[in-house]
Amino acid sequence: MHFLPYPPDSGAARRNLGFVREAARRHTVDVVAFVQRKTHPRGPAREAAIAALRQECNSLQVVEVEADRSPWHSASTLLRGVFSSQPFSSWRFRSSEMSRVLAQRFAEVRYDLIQVDTIALMPVLRLPKGIPVALVHHNAESDLMRKRVGVESGVLRKAYCWSEARRLRRLEARAMTSVAINIAVSEVDRQRLLEHVPRARVEVLPNGTSLKAPAAERDAARPTVLFAGPMTWLPNRDAAMFLCDEIFPLVLEEEPDALLRIVGAQPPDALMRAAARHPSVNVVGYVDDYARELASAQVFVAPFRLGGGTRLKILDAFAASKALVSTSIGCEGLEVADGRELLIADQPGAFATAIVRLLREQTLRTKLVEGAREFVRTRHDWAVLGNEQERLMRMSVDRHTEGALGTS
């Protein structure tokens, strides 16, 4: 894995941890993961996360990202990445220590399947021949980077995104045809990946969540709207700024007592300044008890303008019986419909109107919550997805075995 999926406080972490747990219920699972200082600085919290994850699998080995070790390492990685044909995201994970750890693991254990968590790792991992590989795509990465060209400010940032998108597209063409199976998180991403690499084998394994017991709405002093997501990810930052600057002021015109809470680690200065202009906007940063934040809100929002994959935060809100408003991009990849599981709006005025409707109309909130919970129960509950993961893993091994027999 390219990061340590503990604590499960982001969508990718919850997905990875959930599927580790499901696989470990059926098989012996060994995990090798990079640990990044940005999310896991050295100290007791990192050690606690490592100890907790060890309880979820047969064994765990972690390797610190070498580029994080010092400013010199970071600058050296950046410089080499600029002049490389490989994506910069791959250069960041080059590691002699990881090569040593994997070589030792593969010498000691004959694995039935190797799962690689993101395409950026493919150029830097020395994987043994003769063992099937499943490659997970949390997004259609080259497509996501191409979209960033349109939203980044500054010539250098745009040039970087354009160059990185081209490198990722070339990597996808090479890596996706070299593995037994590619796993996308939605049918939308599957089709995007196949547009780039038609000869690849791509299957869908959606994100999952745990369905909570239906809870009665908590009385709140003020009608509360919640947005959540780590601000280290550009789509989250952009969505938070869009919500704060363009959408929520329109909500306040209709509901002056409404409160917006924005939850997520490392909020940028621009967001803090924007929130300071609106007394009804609280940027609270990282919280230990996210479930409490979710329980206190009447409406959850996903005002995304870019991104890919599927939003685990939407599934979590569905599972927690929250009424939800999303943009089309926000719920992309989920087989939901406007007015059935949630409300969908793309323009600031329409999005604000949808929020106001949900704050005022309890009957509508109840209807959407019932539809959303049924959607999670039948399509995205871990019990369902664990079985689907098992089917795909066995299919990968069988395909690899049939291919090997066909060439012998």
DOLO-388245 format. One record per residue (C-alpha): residue number from 1; x, z, y. Coordinates in nm, 3 decimals, padded with zeros to 5 digits. Each point is the difference from the previous one (the first is absolute). Example, Ala and Ser with C-alpha at 12.3 -4.5 7.8 and 13.67 -1.06 7.14 Angstrom:
SITE  num       px       pz       py
SITE    1   01.230   00.780  -00.450
SITE    2   00.137  -00.066   00.344
***
This chain:
SITE  num       px       pz       py
SITE    1   00.000   00.000   00.000
SITE    2   00.115  -00.064   00.355
SITE    3  -00.118   00.343   00.119
SITE    4  -00.094   00.341  -00.135
SITE    5  -00.381   00.006  -00.049
SITE    6  -00.037   00.369   00.066
SITE    7  -00.175   00.160   00.175
SITE    8  -00.281  -00.258  -00.033
SITE    9  -00.055  -00.023   00.375
SITE   10  -00.003  -00.379   00.041
SITE   11  -00.188  -00.280  -00.170
SITE   12   00.302  -00.132  -00.189
SITE   13   00.099   00.350  -00.112
SITE   14  -00.349   00.075  -00.130
SITE   15  -00.012  -00.331  -00.185
SITE   16   00.340   00.045  -00.162
SITE   17  -00.059   00.363  -00.094
SITE   18  -00.344  -00.080  -00.140
SITE   19   00.130  -00.275  -00.226
SITE   20   00.298   00.211  -00.112
SITE   21  -00.247   00.267  -00.106
SITE   22  -00.221  -00.248  -00.184
SITE   23   00.296  -00.160  -00.179
SITE   24   00.144   00.341  -00.091
SITE   25  -00.327   00.095  -00.169
SITE   26   00.063  -00.278  -00.250
SITE   27   00.376  -00.062  -00.010
SITE   28   00.344   00.143   00.070
SITE   29   00.072  -00.082   00.365
SITE   30   00.341   00.029   00.164
SITE   31   00.013  -00.041   00.379
SITE   32   00.302  -00.107   00.207
SITE   33  -00.066   00.008   00.374
SITE   34   00.179  -00.043   00.327
SITE   35  -00.044   00.285   00.247
SITE   36  -00.009  -00.090   00.369
SITE   37   00.103   00.245   00.269
SITE   38  -00.272  -00.114   00.240
SITE   39  -00.271   00.129  -00.232
SITE   40   00.201   00.258  -00.194
SITE   41   00.279   00.158   00.209
SITE   42   00.245   00.213  -00.191
SITE   43  -00.124   00.353  -00.044
SITE   44  -00.247   00.220  -00.189
SITE   45  -00.295  -00.235   00.050
SITE   46   00.186  -00.287  -00.167
SITE   47   00.103   00.220  -00.292
SITE   48  -00.357   00.124  -00.039
SITE   49  -00.129  -00.360  -00.008
SITE   50   00.256  -00.095  -00.266
SITE   51  -00.089   00.306  -00.209
SITE   52  -00.373  -00.079   00.025
SITE   53   00.044  -00.363  -00.100
SITE   54   00.210   00.102  -00.300
SITE   55  -00.308   00.176  -00.135
SITE   56  -00.187  -00.331  -00.008
SITE   57   00.235  -00.200  -00.225
SITE   58   00.249   00.028  -00.284
SITE   59   00.303  -00.019   00.229
SITE   60   00.080  -00.068   00.365
SITE   61   00.324  -00.110   00.164
SITE   62   00.026  -00.053   00.375
SITE   63   00.259  -00.190   00.203
SITE   64   00.036   00.031   00.374
SITE   65  -00.013  -00.329   00.190
SITE   66   00.363  -00.067   00.096
SITE   67  -00.101  -00.155   00.333
SITE   68  -00.144   00.340   00.101
SITE   69   00.320   00.195  -00.049
SITE   70   00.148  -00.052   00.347
SITE   71  -00.032  -00.217   00.312
SITE   72   00.299  -00.199  -00.129
SITE   73  -00.180  -00.074  -00.328
SITE   74  -00.313  -00.106   00.190
SITE   75   00.194  -00.229   00.235
SITE   76   00.198  -00.151  -00.287
SITE   77  -00.319  -00.072  -00.196
SITE   78  -00.163  -00.158   00.306
SITE   79   00.301  -00.222   00.068
SITE   80   00.026  -00.121  -00.359
SITE   81  -00.373  -00.061  -00.012
SITE   82   00.010  -00.221   00.309
SITE   83   00.240  -00.244  -00.166
SITE   84  -00.147   00.013  -00.350
SITE   85  -00.244  -00.235  -00.168
SITE   86  -00.170   00.305  -00.153
SITE   87  -00.275   00.186   00.187
SITE   88   00.121   00.290   00.209
SITE   89  -00.242   00.223  -00.192
SITE   90   00.203  -00.078  -00.313
SITE   91   00.334   00.069   00.166
SITE   92  -00.125   00.341   00.099
SITE   93  -00.027   00.096  -00.367
SITE   94   00.341  -00.120  -00.119
SITE   95   00.153   00.298  -00.176
SITE   96   00.295   00.044  -00.234
SITE   97  -00.144   00.338  -00.101
SITE   98  -00.332  -00.156  -00.103
SITE   99   00.187  -00.262  -00.202
SITE  100   00.188   00.278  -00.182
SITE  101  -00.316   00.203  -00.066
SITE  102  -00.190  -00.299  -00.138
SITE  103   00.291  -00.113  -00.216
SITE  104   00.012   00.346  -00.154
SITE  105  -00.376   00.006  -00.059
SITE  106  -00.001  -00.342  -00.165
SITE  107   00.296   00.094  -00.219
SITE  108  -00.178   00.311  -00.123
SITE  109  -00.360  -00.123  -00.039
SITE  110  -00.152  -00.322  -00.129
SITE  111  -00.308  -00.038   00.221
SITE  112  -00.310  -00.198  -00.092
SITE  113  -00.074  -00.086   00.363
SITE  114   00.166   00.033   00.341
SITE  115  -00.218   00.020   00.310
SITE  116   00.157  -00.086   00.337
SITE  117  -00.193   00.143   00.290
SITE  118   00.062  -00.264   00.270
SITE  119   00.149  -00.345   00.022
SITE  120   00.273   00.118   00.241
SITE  121   00.168   00.177  -00.293
SITE  122   00.031  -00.309  -00.218
SITE  123   00.330  -00.135   00.143
SITE  124   00.173   00.339  -00.013
SITE  125  -00.098   00.131  -00.345
SITE  126   00.203  -00.097  -00.305
SITE  127  -00.271  -00.025  -00.263
SITE  128   00.080  -00.059  -00.366
SITE  129  -00.104  -00.321  -00.171
SITE  130  -00.246   00.020  -00.283
SITE  131  -00.235   00.258   00.155
SITE  132  -00.321  -00.114   00.175
SITE  133  -00.027   00.078   00.371
SITE  134  -00.319   00.068   00.197
SITE  135   00.044  -00.057   00.374
SITE  136  -00.242   00.177   00.233
SITE  137  -00.094  -00.154   00.336
SITE  138  -00.155   00.258   00.234
SITE  139  -00.052  -00.291   00.241
SITE  140   00.067  -00.372   00.010
SITE  141   00.320   00.092   00.185
SITE  142   00.100  -00.337   00.145
SITE  143  -00.353  -00.054   00.129
SITE  144  -00.008   00.347   00.154
SITE  145   00.333  -00.058   00.176
SITE  146  -00.121  -00.336   00.129
SITE  147  -00.304   00.171   00.154
SITE  148   00.230   00.243   00.181
SITE  149   00.150  -00.289   00.198
SITE  150  -00.329  -00.025   00.187
SITE  151  -00.024   00.368   00.092
SITE  152   00.359   00.107   00.064
SITE  153   00.121   00.004   00.359
SITE  154   00.340  -00.134   00.098
SITE  155   00.190  -00.308  -00.107
SITE  156   00.243   00.183  -00.227
SITE  157  -00.275   00.179  -00.194
SITE  158  -00.194  -00.323  -00.046
SITE  159   00.316  -00.181  -00.113
SITE  160   00.074   00.275  -00.251
SITE  161  -00.352  -00.014  -00.146
SITE  162   00.009  -00.380  -00.022
SITE  163   00.338   00.005  -00.176
SITE  164  -00.102   00.282  -00.234
SITE  165  -00.322  -00.184  -00.093
SITE  166   00.201  -00.308  -00.101
SITE  167   00.241   00.209  -00.209
SITE  168  -00.283   00.185  -00.168
SITE  169  -00.175  -00.327  -00.082
SITE  170   00.317  -00.126  -00.173
SITE  171   00.036   00.328  -00.187
SITE  172  -00.361  -00.016  -00.116
SITE  173   00.060  -00.348  -00.139
SITE  174   00.298   00.124  -00.205
SITE  175  -00.112   00.345  -00.107
SITE  176  -00.364  -00.060  -00.085
SITE  177   00.079  -00.260  -00.266
SITE  178   00.273   00.214  -00.157
SITE  179  -00.225   00.290  -00.104
SITE  180  -00.258   00.040  -00.275
SITE  181  -00.277   00.088   00.243
SITE  182  -00.060   00.044   00.373
SITE  183  -00.252   00.264   00.105
SITE  184  -00.196  -00.040   00.324
SITE  185  -00.227   00.267   00.143
SITE  186  -00.290  -00.236   00.079
SITE  187  -00.132  -00.345  -00.084
SITE  188   00.070  -00.105   00.360
SITE  189   00.369   00.085  -00.041
SITE  190   00.005  -00.163  -00.343
SITE  191  -00.116  -00.328   00.150
SITE  192   00.254   00.025   00.284
SITE  193   00.284   00.057  -00.246
SITE  194  -00.113  -00.291  -00.216
SITE  195  -00.011  -00.226   00.305
SITE  196   00.370   00.076   00.046
SITE  197   00.094  -00.010  -00.369
SITE  198  -00.263  -00.185  -00.207
SITE  199   00.195   00.034  -00.326
SITE  200   00.013   00.380   00.011
SITE  201  -00.211   00.226  -00.219
SITE  202  -00.193   00.224   00.239
SITE  203  -00.261   00.259  -00.096
SITE  204  -00.195   00.253   00.209
SITE  205   00.025   00.377  -00.038
SITE  206  -00.193   00.154   00.291
SITE  207   00.075   00.322   00.181
SITE  208  -00.172   00.311  -00.129
SITE  209  -00.135   00.333   00.114
SITE  210  -00.166   00.308  -00.144
SITE  211  -00.372   00.033   00.057
SITE  212  -00.080   00.335   00.161
SITE  213  -00.322   00.194  -00.054
SITE  214  -00.258  -00.096   00.263
SITE  215   00.033   00.235   00.294
SITE  216  -00.252   00.090   00.266
SITE  217   00.103  -00.100   00.350
SITE  218   00.172   00.280   00.185
SITE  219  -00.141   00.094   00.337
SITE  220   00.253  -00.091   00.268
SITE  221   00.012   00.120   00.358
SITE  222   00.035  -00.365   00.106
SITE  223  -00.077  -00.330  -00.176
SITE  224   00.338  -00.089  -00.148
SITE  225   00.163  -00.333  -00.086
SITE  226   00.315  -00.005  -00.215
SITE  227   00.283  -00.250  -00.041
SITE  228   00.288   00.081  -00.234
SITE  229   00.324  -00.159  -00.111
SITE  230   00.377   00.050   00.036
SITE  231   00.114  -00.152   00.327
SITE  232   00.325  -00.123  -00.153
SITE  233  -00.196  -00.310  -00.109
SITE  234  -00.069  -00.261   00.267
SITE  235  -00.361  -00.082  -00.105
SITE  236  -00.088   00.370   00.037
SITE  237   00.161   00.023   00.344
SITE  238  -00.173  -00.316   00.118
SITE  239  -00.337   00.119  -00.132
SITE  240   00.038   00.339   00.171
SITE  241   00.084  -00.161   00.334
SITE  242  -00.289  -00.247  -00.033
SITE  243  -00.236   00.288  -00.074
SITE  244   00.127   00.222   00.281
SITE  245   00.023  -00.263   00.275
SITE  246  -00.280  -00.247  -00.071
SITE  247  -00.260   00.151  -00.235
SITE  248  -00.042   00.372   00.061
SITE  249  -00.050  -00.022   00.378
SITE  250  -00.311  -00.210  -00.080
SITE  251  -00.118   00.266  -00.246
SITE  252   00.031   00.266   00.271
SITE  253  -00.226  -00.200   00.229
SITE  254  -00.280   00.050  -00.254
SITE  255   00.108   00.332  -00.154
SITE  256   00.189   00.200   00.266
SITE  257   00.047   00.298  -00.234
SITE  258   00.164  -00.203  -00.276
SITE  259   00.348   00.099  -00.115
SITE  260   00.263  -00.228  -00.153
SITE  261   00.267   00.154  -00.221
SITE  262   00.302  -00.213  -00.099
SITE  263   00.192   00.143  -00.295
SITE  264   00.334  -00.132  -00.121
SITE  265   00.369   00.083  -00.003
SITE  266   00.232  -00.107   00.280
SITE  267  -00.246  -00.122   00.266
SITE  268   00.184  -00.225   00.248
SITE  269   00.047   00.088   00.365
SITE  270  -00.230  -00.283   00.108
SITE  271  -00.285   00.152  -00.202
SITE  272   00.065   00.347   00.140
SITE  273  -00.011  -00.141   00.355
SITE  274  -00.322  -00.187  -00.073
SITE  275  -00.161   00.312  -00.145
SITE  276   00.106   00.202   00.305
SITE  277  -00.221  -00.229   00.213
SITE  278  -00.304   00.090  -00.212
SITE  279  -00.080   00.372  -00.038
SITE  280  -00.236  -00.085  -00.286
SITE  281   00.285  -00.145  -00.210
SITE  282   00.212   00.240  -00.207
SITE  283   00.318  -00.133  -00.161
SITE  284   00.083   00.273  -00.249
SITE  285   00.291  -00.155  -00.194
SITE  286   00.062   00.103  -00.361
SITE  287  -00.236   00.255  -00.154
SITE  288   00.041   00.199  -00.319
SITE  289  -00.374   00.013  -00.068
SITE  290  -00.126  -00.356   00.034
SITE  291  -00.311   00.080  -00.203
SITE  292  -00.108   00.242   00.273
SITE  293   00.040  -00.269   00.266
SITE  294  -00.207  -00.239  -00.208
SITE  295  -00.271   00.258  -00.063
SITE  296  -00.032   00.075   00.373
SITE  297  -00.067  -00.361   00.103
SITE  298  -00.336  -00.176   00.006
SITE  299   00.157  -00.347   00.013
SITE  300   00.326  -00.143  -00.133
SITE  301   00.137  -00.318   00.159
SITE  302   00.241  -00.274  -00.110
SITE  303   00.049  -00.225   00.308
SITE  304   00.281  -00.212  -00.144
SITE  305   00.109  -00.330   00.151
SITE  306   00.283  -00.076  -00.244
SITE  307   00.117   00.101  -00.343
SITE  308  -00.061  -00.082  -00.363
SITE  309  -00.071   00.163  -00.332
SITE  310  -00.297   00.236  -00.003
SITE  311  -00.039   00.314   00.208
SITE  312   00.016   00.305  -00.221
SITE  313  -00.116   00.202   00.299
SITE  314  -00.333  -00.186  -00.021
SITE  315  -00.037   00.084  -00.368
SITE  316   00.086   00.364   00.069
SITE  317  -00.263   00.012   00.275
SITE  318  -00.257  -00.157  -00.232
SITE  319   00.085   00.254  -00.270
SITE  320  -00.038   00.285   00.251
SITE  321  -00.350  -00.119   00.102
SITE  322   00.098  -00.122   00.347
SITE  323  -00.190  -00.269   00.190
SITE  324   00.244  -00.268   00.108
SITE  325   00.054  -00.281   00.251
SITE  326   00.268  -00.260  -00.065
SITE  327   00.119  -00.334   00.127
SITE  328  -00.007  -00.293  -00.239
SITE  329   00.377   00.028  -00.044
SITE  330  -00.029   00.375  -00.056
SITE  331  -00.220  -00.040  -00.308
SITE  332   00.156  -00.327  -00.114
SITE  333   00.047  -00.010  -00.375
SITE  334  -00.283   00.244  -00.069
SITE  335  -00.323  -00.149  -00.133
SITE  336  -00.218   00.175   00.257
SITE  337  -00.274  -00.125   00.229
SITE  338  -00.109   00.081   00.353
SITE  339  -00.297   00.236  -00.016
SITE  340   00.044   00.081  -00.370
SITE  341   00.311   00.222  -00.025
SITE  342   00.112  -00.002   00.365
SITE  343  -00.044  -00.172   00.336
SITE  344   00.235  -00.286   00.091
SITE  345   00.084  -00.105   00.357
SITE  346   00.300  -00.180   00.148
SITE  347  -00.047   00.006   00.378
SITE  348   00.039   00.320   00.203
SITE  349  -00.360   00.001   00.122
SITE  350  -00.151  -00.060  -00.342
SITE  351   00.232   00.255  -00.160
SITE  352  -00.095   00.263   00.259
SITE  353  -00.370  -00.075  -00.051
SITE  354   00.041   00.050  -00.376
SITE  355   00.167   00.337   00.055
SITE  356  -00.280   00.111   00.230
SITE  357  -00.263  -00.107  -00.253
SITE  358   00.162   00.209  -00.271
SITE  359   00.040   00.302   00.225
SITE  360  -00.370  -00.014   00.087
SITE  361  -00.167  -00.116  -00.322
SITE  362   00.034   00.242  -00.289
SITE  363  -00.226  -00.214  -00.220
SITE  364   00.237  -00.294   00.037
SITE  365   00.301   00.222  -00.073
SITE  366  -00.168   00.125  -00.319
SITE  367  -00.082  -00.354  -00.115
SITE  368   00.357  -00.123   00.051
SITE  369   00.151   00.307  -00.166
SITE  370  -00.213  -00.052  -00.311
SITE  371   00.108  -00.364  -00.024
SITE  372   00.364   00.088   00.060
SITE  373   00.008   00.269  -00.267
SITE  374  -00.149  -00.235  -00.258
SITE  375   00.261  -00.261   00.096
SITE  376   00.282   00.250  -00.060
SITE  377  -00.150   00.131  -00.324
SITE  378  -00.030  -00.342  -00.162
SITE  379   00.308  -00.178   00.137
SITE  380   00.267   00.233   00.137
SITE  381  -00.016   00.332  -00.179
SITE  382   00.329   00.088  -00.175
SITE  383  -00.176   00.024  -00.337
SITE  384  -00.097  -00.368   00.032
SITE  385   00.333  -00.118   00.138
SITE  386   00.208   00.186  -00.256
SITE  387  -00.161  -00.209  -00.272
SITE  388   00.061  -00.319   00.199
SITE  389   00.365   00.091   00.054
SITE  390   00.037   00.054  -00.375
SITE  391  -00.149  -00.344  -00.069
SITE  392   00.236  -00.173   00.244
SITE  393   00.307   00.182  -00.129
SITE  394  -00.079  -00.091  -00.359
SITE  395  -00.066  -00.358   00.104
SITE  396   00.343  -00.011   00.168
SITE  397   00.173   00.120  -00.314
SITE  398  -00.198  -00.239  -00.220
SITE  399   00.076  -00.299   00.224
SITE  400   00.367   00.085   00.000
SITE  401   00.003   00.036  -00.380
SITE  402  -00.181  -00.330  -00.049
SITE  403   00.243  -00.173   00.235
SITE  404   00.300   00.142  -00.181
SITE  405  -00.139  -00.111  -00.338
SITE  406  -00.069  -00.345   00.139
SITE  407   00.364  -00.048   00.104
SITE  408   00.154   00.147  -00.314
***
